[in-house]
Amino acid sequence: MSSEIKIFRIQGTYTRNYKKYLFRKEVRALRKEDALEKALSQITSIGLLRRQIKIQEIKEISADECQDYLIRELSL
């Protein structure tokens, strides 16, 4: 069984004060579910509720595609 840490890009929207905001998060995780949980906990730390967040896409990406410098460096 392979337990290699992968990089996931999570994209979605959230609504706050009647405005819709777009977000993109890149996280390292073993599975897609773990990545989603990590991203949701980071986003809800600013006072949002999970029901205000709509996830549009969860995609596994390579270290080359990653735009977050710290995550890219940790993955090389």
PLY file of the C-alpha trace (Angstrom):
ply
format ascii 1.0
element vertex 76
property float x
property float y
property float z
element edge 75
property int vertex1
property int vertex2
end_header
0.00 0.00 0.00
1.44 3.35 -1.05
1.30 6.14 1.50
2.90 8.93 -0.48
1.94 12.50 0.40
0.29 14.24 -2.55
-0.62 17.85 -3.29
-4.27 18.74 -3.83
-5.77 21.97 -5.16
-9.22 22.74 -3.76
-11.29 25.43 -5.49
-14.62 26.79 -4.44
-16.65 29.76 -3.32
-18.03 31.11 -0.09
-20.59 33.76 0.68
-19.98 36.46 3.27
-22.00 39.65 3.78
-24.04 38.87 0.63
-20.89 38.78 -1.52
-19.51 35.70 -3.22
-15.77 35.05 -2.94
-13.66 32.61 -4.93
-10.85 30.70 -3.22
-8.11 28.29 -4.17
-6.21 26.31 -1.54
-3.30 23.96 -2.02
-2.71 21.39 0.71
-0.59 18.29 1.22
-2.40 15.12 2.23
-2.49 11.36 1.72
-6.08 11.23 0.43
-8.59 13.53 -1.23
-10.84 13.41 1.87
-7.98 14.45 4.16
-7.12 17.35 1.85
-10.73 18.56 1.85
-10.93 18.40 5.66
-7.66 20.34 6.01
-8.77 23.04 3.57
-12.20 23.38 5.21
-10.66 23.75 8.66
-8.31 26.47 7.36
-11.15 28.38 5.68
-13.55 28.11 8.63
-10.86 29.51 10.94
-11.78 33.01 9.66
-15.29 32.72 11.09
-17.16 31.05 8.23
-19.51 28.15 8.65
-19.06 25.02 6.55
-22.51 25.46 5.04
-21.37 28.80 3.55
-18.63 27.04 1.55
-19.27 25.41 -1.83
-16.49 23.18 -3.14
-16.24 23.16 -6.95
-13.16 21.06 -7.61
-10.61 18.90 -5.80
-7.69 17.96 -8.03
-4.39 16.22 -7.41
-1.55 18.28 -8.85
2.20 17.85 -9.28
4.81 19.84 -7.36
5.55 21.77 -10.58
1.93 22.96 -10.84
1.83 24.08 -7.20
1.78 27.85 -6.71
2.33 27.78 -2.94
6.09 28.13 -2.44
6.23 26.35 0.93
4.21 23.34 -0.21
6.28 23.07 -3.40
9.55 23.13 -1.45
8.30 20.53 1.04
7.35 18.21 -1.82
10.68 18.21 -3.65
0 1
1 2
2 3
3 4
4 5
5 6
6 7
7 8
8 9
9 10
10 11
11 12
12 13
13 14
14 15
15 16
16 17
17 18
18 19
19 20
20 21
21 22
22 23
23 24
24 25
25 26
26 27
27 28
28 29
29 30
30 31
31 32
32 33
33 34
34 35
35 36
36 37
37 38
38 39
39 40
40 41
41 42
42 43
43 44
44 45
45 46
46 47
47 48
48 49
49 50
50 51
51 52
52 53
53 54
54 55
55 56
56 57
57 58
58 59
59 60
60 61
61 62
62 63
63 64
64 65
65 66
66 67
67 68
68 69
69 70
70 71
71 72
72 73
73 74
74 75
